[in-house]
Amino acid sequence: MIRSRLILGMLCVCILFIGMLGTVQANDRFYREDWAKSANKISNWILRGQLVAAKEELAKLATQFSAADFSNKNMDVAGIRTLSETILELEQELNRLIPNRTKLQGAATKLTLAFDAAAHSYQPLWKQYYHSLNQPLLKAKQAIQEENHVAYQQQVRVLIGNYELIRPALVVGRSDQTVQKLDSLFAALKKTDRPQMVQSAFNELEKILQPLFFGSDKDVMAAIAPFGSLPFYWMMFWISSFILIVLTYVAWRKYQAEERLVQASKM
């Protein structure tokens, strides 16, 4: 009799725990959906030029987001910080005396895509940007072959700009390793225009884009070559950059020492 009561009690506890867990998950989905809808409203207000309405909706979203209890939400610290940063960036753009239309719409797009990624992990809106990255990538590669430096720079700016629009959503919806790999490639494109190294970066991006938009994080990591198999040009670039920094530092310290000696001799 006692054993039956214990079993019945354990079953009741299990059912209660499962019910509470389901309620937490349902509330989490509700909040994320509500935030995504609010972010979408803000973007629509901005597109219509209704900046006052956009500010009011953004303030509402910021209040709800700051009051949220993230202990029960399936979101890492990087994702939470990134969502907060998209709110602050758009707030800053809206509070300018003379709003910059391009920056304002860009900040609104980042906000919408990031909060949508938090709400819809399976079919997020940022996956619609495949052609926005792939097309300028192909055009930039063609410009290199044609030795058209102006066209190359233009397409690289478009490519980097489009990546920066979806990056907050990637932080929310993709692994840290995936975002770090992409960041390193785009940082390299910003720093160098050497044809061989740029071509190497483009080849890496081409391998990543397909699994990034249509596969999983595992597919992305499988497409990325480990450091040891990177092209020789990349290794030479990083090594030479490090050597240049060291030599510059040594020269600067030597210059300081000589200046002190000159000042001491005058005294």
N, C-alpha and C positions, 0 to 999 in steps of 0.2 A: 504493500500500500504506500509506504513512504517512498520506495523507489519510483513508483508510478507518478507520485506527486513531484519528485525531483525532475523526472524526465519532462513532465508537463510544464514545470516552471522554466526549465532550460529552453524548451520550445517557444514559450511565450517571450522570453528574453530575446531569443534569436529573431523572432518575428518583429518585435518592437525595434530592434537594432536595424534590421533591414528596412523597416518602414521609415525610421529616422534618416538613414542613409539616402533612401530614395527621395525624401523630402528635401534634404540638403542639395542633392544633385539637381532636383527640379528647380529649386530656388536659384541655384547658380546659373542654370540655363536661362531662367527668366531674367535675371539681372543682366547677363551678357547680351541677350536679345534686346532688352530695353536700352542698353547703352549703344548698341549698334544702330538701332532705330534713331536714337537721339543724334548720333554722329552724322547719320544720313540726312536728317532734317537740317542740321547746321550747314552741310555742304550745299543743299538745295537753296537755303536762304542766301548764302553767299553768291551762288550763281545768279540769283535774281537781283542781287544788289541790295538785299534787305539786311544790312549789317547790324542794325539794332536788334532785330529778331534773332540773328545768329549769335550775338553776344548773350542774349537772355537764355537761349537754349544751351550755349556752352557753359554758362554759369550753373545751370541746372545739372548738366552732366558732371561738371567738376565737383559739385556738392555731393552728388550721389556716389561718385567714384571715391572721393576722399573719405566718405563715411562707411564704405564697404568693409566687411570683415573678410580678409583674404586668407585667413587660416583654414577655411573650409572650401577654398576655391582651388581648382587644379591649374595653378598658374605659377610659374617661377618668378624669382625676384627681377630678373632681366625683363620679362614681359610686363610686369607691373610698372617698373620704372619707365619703360618705353611708352606705355599708354599714358602715363602721367606727363611725359615729355611732349607728346603730341598735343595734349591739352594746353600746356604752357606755351608751346610754340605758336599755336593758333591764337591764343589769347593775346600774345605779344603783337602779332600781326594785326589783329582787330583793334588794338588800342593805339596804333600809330595815328598821328594827326592826319597824315596823307597816306592811306593804305596803298601798298604796292600790290596791284591786282594779281600779278604772276605769283609772288610769294604767298599771297593770301590764299589763292586757289590751290597752290602746292601744299600748304600746311593743312588745308581742309581735306585734301585727298589723302594725305598721310593719316590724318585722324580717322577718316572713314574706313580706309583699308585696314588699319591696325585694330580698330574695335570690331570690324567685321570678322577679322581673322580670329579674334578671341571668341566670337559667338558661333562661327561656322568653320570648324576645323576641317571638314570634308570637302566643301566646295566654297572656299573663300574667294572674294572678289579679286584679290591680287593675282590669281592665276589667269585672269583675263589679259594680263600685261605681257604675255609671252612674246607676241609680235612687237611690242614696244621695246623689248630688249633685243630680240633676234634680228629685226630689220636694220637698226643702226649698226649692229655688230657686223652684219654681212656687207653693208655699204662701206663701213670703215675698212674692212679687209680689202674690198675692191679698190678703194681710194689708195691704199698702200701699194697695190699692184700697179696702179696707174701713176704712182708717184705724185698724186694730187694732195699736197700737204694741207691745203685749206679745207678741202672736203673731208679729209681725215679728221682734222681737229673739230670740225663742226659735228660730225657723226659721233665722235667720242664724247663730246659735251652732251649730246642728246642721250647717249647710252648711259652715262654716269648720272645724268639728271633723272632718267626714268628709274634707274636702280635706287636712287635715294628716295623716290616716292614710295616704293614698295618695301624698303628696308625695315621700317618699323613693324610692318605686318609679318615680315620674315622672322624678326626677333620673337614675335609672339607665337608664330605658328611653326617655326622650324627649329632645329637643334642649334646649340651654340657653335658646334663645329662647322656646320654648314654656313652660318653667317660669317664666321671668322675666315673661312676659305674665300668666300666672295669678297669680303672686305679687303683681304690681302691682294686679290687680283685687281680690284678697282683702284686701290691705293697705288699699285704699280703703274697702272695706266695714267694716273695723274702725275706721276713723278718722271716718267721717261717717254721719249718719242723715238727711241732707237728701233728701227724696223724689225730686227731679229727678235728683240725682247718683246715688243708689242705683238708680233705675230705669235709668239709663244703664249702670251696672256690670252689672246683671242682664241687660240686652239683649246686652252683650258676652259674658257668660258663656253665655247661651243659644246664641249663634252658635258658641262654641268647643266646648261639650260634645260635640255630635254628632261632629265630626271628631276630637276628642281620643280618644274611646273607640272609634270605628269607622272612623277614617281614618288618614292619615299626618301627619307633622309639616308637610309642605307644605300639606296640607288645612287644618291648624290656622292656619298663618300666612296662608293665603289668606282665612280667615274673619275675621281680625283687621284692623280698620281701622288705617291708619298714623296717626301722631300728628297730622298735619295735618288729618285728617278726623274727629278726635274731637269729640264734642259740645261746644258752647260752654261748658256748665256745668263740664265737666271742666277745660278750660283756665283758666276763671276760678278754680276751686278751687285749682289748683296755683299760679297767679300770686298769688292773695290769701294763700295760706299762706306763700309766699316773702316777700312784703311784710311780713306779720305778724312773721316771724322776724327780718327786718332791723330793723324798728322796735323790737322788744323788745330786741335787742342794743344799738341806739343808746341807748335809754332807760336800759339797765343801765349802760353806760359813762358816760353823763351823770351818773347817780346816784353812781357811784364818784368821779367828778371833784369833784362837789359835797361829798361826804363828806371827801375829802382837804383841800379848801379850809377846811371847818369845823374840822377837826382842826388844820390849820396856824395858823388864827387864834387858837385857844385856847392854842397854845404861845407 
